[in-house]
Amino acid sequence: MEARLEFKDRWELNTNWSYLNGSEKALQSIWSDFYVNPHQTALETLAGESNRKYDVIHTSPVFIVGKDGRPAAVHTNPIEPSHLYKDILTISGR
């Protein structure tokens, strides 16, 4: 838990920010499923040391989450509004 708080403070994240932690190997399938593609970069500090961080590069998928809290559909670019609308109605049961 301490490492999570340090991470949140270091990158000035809001306290209501949700995130996953784990080994890179464990997270790779999640990154793939949600179209996330992290790239590691080095930021040079004034002292000449390197701090590591990840820049997250991803497309703009729209996930429709069902009542059970699980993703029920995903739309990726180019998003067709009529298909998105139809899926929202279907998944919401309207």
C-alpha positions, -999 to 999 in steps of 0.1 A, spaced: 0 0 0 29 24 8 43 21 -28 8 30 -42 7 61 -20 42 71 -30 33 66 -67 1 87 -63 20 115 -46 50 114 -70 28 118 -101 2 141 -83 -27 118 -90 -62 124 -74 -71 103 -45 -101 89 -64 -79 77 -93 -83 39 -98 -54 18 -111 -40 -17 -113 -6 -27 -101 14 -59 -107 43 -72 -127 47 -61 -163 40 -97 -174 8 -98 -154 -4 -65 -168 4 -72 -205 -29 -90 -212 -49 -62 -195 -31 -36 -215 -38 -56 -247 -75 -61 -239 -80 -23 -232 -59 -11 -261 -32 5 -239 4 6 -251 28 19 -224 62 31 -235 90 35 -209 109 68 -211 137 83 -190 133 118 -175 166 135 -167 166 152 -133 187 183 -124 211 160 -105 217 140 -138 199 109 -125 172 91 -144 137 86 -131 116 60 -149 80 66 -158 56 52 -184 39 74 -211 6 57 -219 -3 58 -255 -37 44 -266 -65 47 -290 -98 62 -280 -119 31 -275 -154 35 -260 -163 7 -236 -199 0 -228 -202 -15 -194 -231 -38 -185 -251 -38 -153 -227 -64 -139 -199 -39 -141 -181 -58 -169 -173 -45 -204 -201 -57 -227 -189 -40 -259 -161 -19 -272 -160 6 -302 -127 17 -317 -119 44 -342 -136 52 -364 -167 51 -342 -200 48 -360 -225 67 -339 -255 46 -350 -238 14 -340 -227 29 -306 -262 41 -300 -277 7 -308 -253 -11 -285 -260 14 -256 -297 7 -260 -293 -31 -262 -269 -33 -232 -290 -10 -211 -321 -30 -218 -340 0 -232 
